[in-house]
Amino acid sequence: VTQPPSMSANPQETIQITCSGISSSYAYVGWYQQKVPGTGPVTVIYNDNQSPSGIPSRFSGSNSGSTATLTITGVQ
């Protein structure tokens, strides 16, 4: 799969992070946030577009079948 090595955004902007080249053999995609190095990641999206309880609604996900996208609306 291919992801951008890095991205930048200004506060309150909307950003989309893509993961392309997904094989159809993978049923679902998850996205994870790591705020502090050395601590465990937090799941922000699972099963392509589901958000765990407590995750802000500004995180959303989609999957076209070959490319998954994480959208963050109102970057902080």
C-alpha positions, 0 to 999 in steps of 0.5 A: 500500500502507499501513503504520503510520507508526511502532510501538513495543515493549518488549524481548522483546515480539512485534510484527507490522508489516503492509503492506495493500492489496497487489495480486495482481500482486505475487508476493512481499513482502520486508522490510528492516531499517535499523539505522544511517541512511546505511547500506544496508538488510538483507533479513530476509524475501524471497518472503513468508516466506523468511529469508536465511542469518544472519537470526535466527529471530525474524523471520518473514513471511506474506502472505494475498494482500492483507496481508503481515505481518512478525512479530518475536518477542522484540524487541531 
